[in-house]
């Protein structure tokens, strides 16, 4: 298939517009509820909660924190 200059420019222009609108949509969809624990890190007064709030920021090779903590017991 042979594309002339006009067809090529319209395809490129449409791609640029599509990419810009998709980027705007993605950038406006911030998951505030999911990011809340990172904002609260270190704000707890109880030592166990405070330590766990910092632990959520710990680096991990798989980018996960695969642990569970039960704070329902006092000790």
C-alpha positions as CSV (number, residue, x, y, z in Angstrom):
1,X,0.0,0.0,0.0
2,X,1.4,3.3,-1.0
3,X,0.6,6.3,1.2
4,X,0.7,9.8,-0.2
5,X,1.8,12.8,1.9
6,X,-1.7,14.0,2.7
7,X,-2.8,10.5,4.0
8,X,0.3,10.1,6.1
9,X,-0.1,13.6,7.7
10,X,-3.7,12.9,8.6
11,X,-2.8,9.5,10.1
12,X,-0.1,11.1,12.2
13,X,-2.3,14.0,13.3
14,X,-5.0,11.7,14.3
15,X,-2.6,9.6,16.3
16,X,-1.2,12.7,18.1
17,X,-4.7,13.8,19.0
18,X,-5.7,10.4,20.3
19,X,-2.5,10.0,22.3
20,X,-2.9,13.5,23.9
21,X,-6.5,12.9,24.9
22,X,-5.7,9.4,26.3
23,X,-2.8,10.9,28.3
24,X,-5.1,13.6,29.7
25,X,-7.7,11.0,30.8
26,X,-5.1,8.8,32.5
27,X,-3.4,11.7,34.3
28,X,-6.8,12.9,35.8
29,X,-7.6,9.4,37.2
30,X,-5.5,9.5,40.4
31,X,-6.5,6.7,42.8
32,X,-6.7,8.9,45.9
33,X,-8.2,6.2,48.1
34,X,-5.5,3.7,47.2
35,X,-2.7,6.3,47.9
36,X,-4.1,7.3,51.3
37,X,-1.9,4.8,53.3
38,X,1.3,6.4,51.9
39,X,0.1,9.8,52.9
40,X,-0.6,8.6,56.5
41,X,2.8,7.0,57.0
42,X,4.3,8.0,60.4
43,X,1.2,9.9,61.6
44,X,0.1,7.2,64.1
45,X,0.9,7.5,67.8
46,X,0.7,3.8,68.6
47,X,4.2,2.2,67.9
48,X,2.9,-0.9,66.1
49,X,0.7,1.1,63.7
50,X,3.5,3.7,63.2
51,X,6.0,0.9,62.3
52,X,3.6,-0.7,59.9
53,X,2.8,2.6,58.3
54,X,6.4,3.0,57.4
55,X,6.7,-0.6,56.3
56,X,4.2,-0.1,53.5
57,X,6.8,2.1,51.9
58,X,9.6,-0.5,52.1
59,X,11.1,-1.5,48.8
60,X,10.5,-5.0,47.6
61,X,11.9,-6.7,44.4
62,X,8.3,-7.6,43.3
63,X,6.9,-4.2,44.2
64,X,4.6,-5.8,46.8
65,X,4.3,-6.1,50.5
66,X,3.3,-9.8,50.8
67,X,2.7,-9.8,54.5
68,X,-0.3,-9.6,56.8
69,X,-0.5,-7.9,60.2
70,X,-3.2,-8.5,62.9
71,X,-3.3,-5.6,65.3
72,X,-6.5,-6.7,67.0
73,X,-4.6,-8.1,70.0
74,X,-2.9,-5.7,72.5
75,X,0.3,-7.8,72.7
